[in-house]
């Protein structure tokens, strides 16, 4: 099971027994995958619930190998696109025992603290708040009403993927600013001046409203 898949399974609260079964069922091939089926990509391109993000038909020489689309959608886990040679099937567990060069997961953001991610640092990527963790190999960007999770094999590749992100099921192009989040991300750790300014100027003063709600709840308890 990939490191990225384990993180996604943990977030969804999937039972360990189910994880073991999925690993046994999903192999890791060495041959190049077949080109993604037109119908499979079209299904993702018509995904109706929110913007899905991808890095295009290929990333750093690795082809798009699979997409979850509507049939593979799990609301608590999100919808993913997978790049590389070792994806034999799509779904919540991704590419079996291989380390994918890139997986991008888009999920509706649910308020949570990032402290469980372990050592991390916060930064601004394409104009929106982002958290880098897993020794730089993973990144979570906050945009619109979703979080965009990037799982890769190095910080350089994760950052390159972030720069190439564009909507799969809506008009858009790589580069430029992403839509700001309409919520206040639960960042953990230090924020530099640039990130602080971004957080203070989110739509609807989201972080100020969140802080006021926490202060009000604390006052009621006291």
Rosetta blueprint (number, residue, H / E / L):
1 X L
2 X L
3 X H
4 X H
5 X H
6 X H
7 X H
8 X H
9 X H
10 X H
11 X H
12 X H
13 X L
14 X L
15 X L
16 X H
17 X H
18 X H
19 X H
20 X H
21 X H
22 X H
23 X H
24 X H
25 X H
26 X L
27 X L
28 X L
29 X L
30 X L
31 X L
32 X L
33 X L
34 X L
35 X L
36 X L
37 X L
38 X H
39 X H
40 X H
41 X H
42 X H
43 X H
44 X H
45 X H
46 X L
47 X L
48 X L
49 X L
50 X L
51 X L
52 X L
53 X E
54 X E
55 X L
56 X L
57 X L
58 X E
59 X E
60 X L
61 X L
62 X E
63 X E
64 X E
65 X E
66 X E
67 X E
68 X L
69 X L
70 X L
71 X L
72 X L
73 X L
74 X E
75 X L
76 X L
77 X L
78 X E
79 X E
80 X E
81 X E
82 X E
83 X E
84 X L
85 X L
86 X L
87 X L
88 X L
89 X L
90 X L
91 X L
92 X L
93 X L
94 X L
95 X L
96 X L
97 X L
98 X L
99 X L
100 X L
101 X L
102 X E
103 X E
104 X E
105 X E
106 X E
107 X E
108 X E
109 X L
110 X L
111 X L
112 X L
113 X L
114 X H
115 X H
116 X H
117 X H
118 X L
119 X L
120 X E
121 X E
122 X E
123 X E
124 X E
125 X E
126 X L
127 X L
128 X E
129 X E
130 X E
131 X E
132 X E
133 X E
134 X H
135 X H
136 X H
137 X L
138 X E
139 X E
140 X E
141 X E
142 X E
143 X E
144 X E
145 X L
146 X E
147 X E
148 X E
149 X E
150 X E
151 X E
152 X E
153 X L
154 X L
155 X H
156 X H
157 X H
158 X H
159 X H
160 X H
161 X H
162 X H
163 X H
164 X H
165 X L
166 X E
167 X E
168 X L
169 X L
170 X L
171 X L
172 X L
173 X L
174 X L
175 X L
176 X L
177 X L
178 X L
179 X L
180 X E
181 X E
182 X L
183 X L
184 X L
185 X L
186 X L
187 X L
188 X L
189 X L
190 X L
191 X L
192 X L
193 X H
194 X H
195 X H
196 X H
197 X H
198 X H
199 X H
200 X H
201 X L
202 X L
203 X H
204 X H
205 X H
206 X H
207 X H
208 X H
209 X H
210 X H
211 X H
212 X H
213 X H
214 X H
215 X H
216 X H
217 X H
218 X H
219 X H
220 X H
221 X H
222 X L
